[in-house]
Amino acid sequence: MIVCVAVVGQQNNPLYLQSFTDGDDALKFHHIVHCSLDVVEERVNNPKKSGPTLNEPFLGLLYPAENYKVYGYLTNTKVKFILVTTDLDVRDADARNFFRRFHAAYMDAVSNPFHVPGKKITTRTFVERVGAIVRSFGSTLPA
Amino acid sequence: MEEYAEELRTPPVALVSLVGMPELHQTISASLHSEQPPINTLALPDFGKISIIAPKVKEAVDSGQSAAGILKREWLAKHRTRVPAVVAALFSSDGVTGDPAQWLQVCTDLENVKAVVRGRNIKLVVVIVQSSLRDEVSDDHMTALKKRGEIDSKYITTFLLSDTLEKRKSLQRLAAMFAELSNTYYREEGRRIKTRIEKKSWNCAELHIRYCFKVAVFAEFRRDWAEALRFYNDAYGGLHEMFGAPTKLQPIQRLVEIKTVAEYLHFKVSTLLLHGGKVDEAIKWFHKHIASCERLVGLPEVAFLHWEWMSRQFLVFAELLETSSAVIPSSVSANSGASGATLTEWDFQPAYYYQMSAHYLRKKKDSLEASLSAPETSEWRNPSESTALESIVPSIFVGQFSRVLEEGDLLTTLPVADAEYASYALAEAKRFQDSFEIIALYRKASESFTASKATRMASFCSNRMAREYYDTGDFTNAKRILDDIVGLYRRERWVALLWEALGYLRECSRKLGLLKEFAEYSLEMAALPLTEAPNGGGLSQRGVIQEEVLGPIKGETFMKVDQPIDLEVDAVSPLRTVFLASVAFHDQSVKPGAPATLTLSLLSRLPQPVEIDQLEIQFNQPACNFTLSSSTVKNQLSSSEEPPPPFLLTPGKWLRLTHEIQSGQSGKLECLSVAARIAPWCRIRCQADSPASMEASPSPSPHWKMLDEVQNSSTGDPILSAAGQKIIQIEEPDPQVDLILASSGPALVGEIFSVPVSVISRGHSVFSGELKINLVDAKGGGLITPREAEAAAGDGHHVELLAVSGTGEEEDDDDIKRIRHSFGLVAVPTLAAGESWSGKLEIKWHRPRTVMLYVSLGYSTSSGDGGGSAGQRVNVHRNLQIEGKTPLVLNHRFISPFRCEPLLVSKLRRRPDGGGGGGGDPTTVSLPQSEATVLIVSALNCCDVPLRCVSLSVEDPDGGGGGGAAVQAAVRHGAAAIASEVVAPGEEFKQFFSVVPPSESPGLELGHVCLRWTRDAGSGGGGGADSAVVVRQKLPEVKVEKPPLVVKLEFPPYAVLGDPLTFHVKVQNQTSFLQEIKYSLGDSQSFVFSGPHQDKASVLPRSEHVVSHKVVPLGSGPQRLPHVNVTAVRYSAKVSASAAASTVFVFPSPPHLDPEEEAS
């Protein structure tokens, strides 16, 4: 189950962070997402030699955090998408599919002429859309 | 890891027992211990002690149907220290070969050993110790021993002590034998237990696990790591089955036992994997281990036991990973990454496991606290007297506890009930200070993360560490750590995290009584941008925080201070979100004393309106500082946007105030800071910004710019916001001092030209006046710096400032502070109003250049005693263009003596038609040797003023005056030769010299022409020979050669009409050859003569030929004699007398000349 998704800006500033748990441990996810930026940086600074990762936005499993797994996705504009899940075994294809849809939703949100780049994303449409993407996570249906 | 027993942590080592001959035990033990692999020894000094290793009677009950526990605590230690694989019986050869009584003793001892060994299947070795080769034991004895001991003949060996070589050989033999036998023993033991496993003759899982564990340990004894790993795995598998089916009996203790065993097995497996270099497998194994055990929390009352256990798992694995980090391959992360493998880089970081360990320990602490306060556990916490917790000790099984009852000498162990155990566990857990452990773990993780440049992870660990400190009441440390990490959160704008950290910081400051920090943190928190912070950083909470800091004091002693505290807000302070001030002057410059208008804009982002009692605005000129308070400003406010109470700062809206100030002293007036009193005890002092710089840079709040919702212009006026500056230039007051530069026409090269300077006060007093003098090339060629070639030639500058002198009473060099070639700085004495001062600038021109002379006077209008800024500084500037001119141009030429023509061959070659004397090309003037030549030096005045020439001389090149041998002053032109002579503009001053070169030379130096001149006294400037300017000019080198022929024309000075006269042409041959000459005589209307027109003659060497003609003059007055040409055949050179040389004055009748009359 996805417990948290986040969009982190170019300067590692949070643009959007939404947790999907009932408890009041949302701050924990702020920490987890923030820490995951270290791994993203590490991945960016020490890229793998192997070919397929070239121009590959999907970063895969970033790190295990307590009982969660953190996945990452890095766009060309250095905007990061972070996914925190409780599932121990996430299929690669599911994660990729999720990020692709998430990315699309983000692109639509920032294409809004009233959006100021670098500012937090607050549109309700985006929040609803992300909620839908999160709910459908893991289902094999394509987006 | 330290809490594990030694035998668990280290790989097992085979054990061999030595019996008898105690004197040798030390040697053999040391030798065996240094073997590879080492062998431990159990030394028994005599045969009576052999019963130690005898099996206990009840040991055989192993095959029972059920077991009380899984692993026996002592079993591993027993095999490592008490049960040897091999027993070596040492007998001395004397005993074997000695008398029958001794032999009998040997036999008895061997029997005893055999009996003990047989029960445990231990291998036996008989060692006969020979002290020398002679003590050899006979074969009969050997055979007898072999039979007695029932051992193979190869396990009877001799140990020779005769020499070191033999001894070493014996030791090696023993070691090899022991290694082989112990291997055999452990293999057999392992196999024996393996058959039990295969037979499955029991139905309880405990025994399966125990046997697997034993087989694995025996395999480890044999260093068969693969088998050991397999059986440890099997044992763990067996244990795994027990997880699902916990017995109903004693569930707490049962779970503890299972987990302890699991921990043991996991430790063994991890160690083996890591030592085998299989780091990935070890990590995967660890994850499996954690995943399978994670949910075995057990009863919630004793959940802390589980969390402690979890924490220990992570800690031990972290330590294992750290100690084996040397073998972690660097390419280990290659199998992770985007491909979706389960391992990431972070799985290889011990720091991660330390962090997790700390996390679980923290969980344990929380859980323990919950248990201690829960009502269900009250009976556990306060156990009845009957349950004496001291008597609970670990039982013989790993992970089990039992109660020891002491009845006299007899100790009996009883099982413990779960409730008792829970009380025991709670009591034990209470004894530990978990916080310190947690802090240490987080610190370790944080340091490790910092080392691998994972700053955010490190910050997270530091954050947790600080919270732990906070919980333990160590607020100083908590604050220190949090202060370090909030910077990162601010920089990356993680509001929620910052909010949390600031909250803790605020509480720490409150607890520590740090009022200023408390206010800073509170205000920063209150002004944080609104987010959907998970921990309730809503608007209302921010308002509460602000109210707490700025609101009226509600009887709390904490806020009561005598002295109001100042909160400084500089360009990088986080408090810029709280309070921001921008100042803009309406004008760029203002006259001194005139009013200047400025607009002050204030912005606060606090959630609630702030009331400001007083505003203090500070400038770099303290005299301009002013204070605004709500009562005074009402009248002055011109801004129409003022809210009803004038100093109410509404959140997110600029408050604009326009104020007029009296400009202070001239120079820069800059607004430094704006201090606002926002609470009775607190003043916030904000560095002032120009609106323009604020708009251009992200300075309003570097951290939160992107979150700002409202950001309209700070001044409200677009022009002001674009160009408004917090600095205004106050102009200088008009100077009331005259600076006069008087110049007297053009300057002349070489002279010291003085420019009078006078400072006349017309109203201002002059204090600490300074005169700056600067010379600049008027053509704009920059300063008068010469080109390098000219610099090398000598005098560095074309125009040089030599000195500045004042004419006051203190005409001293002290006046002159610094004089450079083109720059000077002179102090002007203090002048009262109406006084004056004058001085002279002395400037010397080396080249004719036009320069600009800039003189500026800077002075203060009042004495600077009170302080640096007491008086106004005023500057007066003047400039003057001065032309530099060359006064005199020196020229010279050479003339041969009258009516004498030496033949110069070099001149001939170049110019065959011959010619007069000097004058030609100056570089190649040729002079005849030993003949006098006239040198005329002339000086032309080419400037506009009359000059006085004091003297003109030729100086010897060696420095001696007077021309030496070569040049002698001849006749002076005019009468007053020594007295100086005034040369009017355009006139020429001439001097004659005679040059007689003594010897032949290709380049004879004639020396310098030295002219001393002054300005004519009538036209100003210094007169007299003292101040005469010396001009030197070098005469060009001349060529001196010996003339082969000299032609001289001789005739009387005058003639009388009708009287014949004779004129001679003398040709001197100065060579040693015969010279042939031709000569011709032209006709003349004024004279008649007889004789040939043309002839030729030969002149003998070193002799003279004279051609004489007698002529009769026919007309009176100056008449030219008939034209004479002389041609030297050898040189093809012709000389003809010039008109001047061949003119004679003819009197009509003989003159009457009376010399005496003439003289009178």
Interface residues (C-beta under 8 A of the other chain):
Chain A: Q11 N12 N13 P14 L17 S19 D24 D25 A26 L27 F29 H30 H31 H34 C35 L37 D38 V39 E42 R43 K48 S50 P52 T53 E56 F58 L59 G60 L61 L62 Y63 P64 E66 L88 D92 A95 V116 G118 K119 K120
Chain B: A291 A334 S336 G337 A338 S339 G340 A341 T342 T344 E345 W346 D347 Y352 M356 H359 F449 K453 A454 T455 R456 M457 S459 F460 N463 E492 R493 W494 V495 A496 L497 E500 T531 P534 N535 M706 L707
